[in-house]
């Protein structure tokens, strides 16, 4: 075990032992102390120091970590202090479905920190839920309980990504699931592969500027409170014009994860479920410094309808809820739509930037052809890229598909050069996919 865990869990054992003996009048005791500065450097101690956790927060965090490392830890303390056993209702805690040890609840934290002193417990609840950075940033959260049961009897849960970081030193990336309807998107491409007009590039640079300097603006320049947190951007334009690639590149070069939201998993026909799904998503993302990318956003962020029935009322309520969550989100949120006019104007007013991804012009198409064709195999002499770029109005995504098709045909036929026929057939396939006439 990491030496820090031995030190910290030894301290936690002293704290719990102190509490049990004190509440049962088993001697005059002094609350144990911990010198954080003497701990060796690792992810857990770095987090404790960076977040400037109070001793109560450190104890709370350790209580959440210990069942994952030492299942018998809490039970062994009770056995040592009370070898004859007994029932300790005040301590709280529950049994898991598979875990046979004690899983801490809200009651457990209150007891360990404040004993049975009612005034301290009430103040302690206020601190934990209103002031503690662990709860505010959803690093620790309280599981909901059945209606009518005490709130603090809910099981305490630690965020899975932080749990993995503290225990193994690795950052665990969340996987696409019903609980987390988003997928990490990455790219091996670089900014030079993104070929757009100068106006669009300039507007994307504004987002880069925000990503680089927002912390300075909000904290060093003390603009927090005057400027809303986060940055909201709309990308609009035809499919294949570079919206997803731009989002991926922004994350890559600012070293932030980009998650594309799967709206089919978010939207539910059941009243209240869509809001619940979105709440889970934003709660998980709120302090992760991720970029959230809503592709085809008009499917859920579209124009609100006049209320004709309960379904319309429900749909409009979902839109209003989304507006609230996006406006309050402290990181970058990108909404992408193929058609700007499909988006409700109520959303438009809340964007810092509306960036149009236009169909590439001839000069841009020429660059796309040159950029995407392989460099280690020649083109048939009859191929003139200038003519292809002038004659065929297609997107960057179309061009990539054509190049892939032509390359595979070249390999399949053992050709020594990419033939014009393969290029033209690839373009025809792209035209037909989109219902356009190919001449």
Secondary structure, DSSP 8 states (H G I E B T S, - for coil): --HHHHHHHHHHHHHHHHHHHHHTT-S--------GGGS--SHHHHHHHHTT--HHHHHHHHHHHHHHH-TTHHHHHHHHH-TT----GGG--B--SS--S-B-BHHHHHHHHHTT-HHHHHHHHHIIIII-HHHHTTSEEE----TTS-GGGSBEEE-HHHHHHHHHS--------SSS-EEE---S--GGG----HHHHHHHHHHHHHHHHHHIIIIIS--BTTB-SSEEEEEEESTTSSHHHHHHHHHHHHT--EEEE-HHHH--SSTTHHHHHHHHHHHHHTTTT-EEEETTTHHHHB------SHHHHHHHHHHHHHHHHHHH-SSEEEEEES-GGGB-HHHHTT-SEEEEE----HHHHHHHHHHHS-SSSEE-TT--HHHHHHH----HHHHHHHHHHHHHHHHHTT-SEE-HHHHHHHHHHHHHHTT----
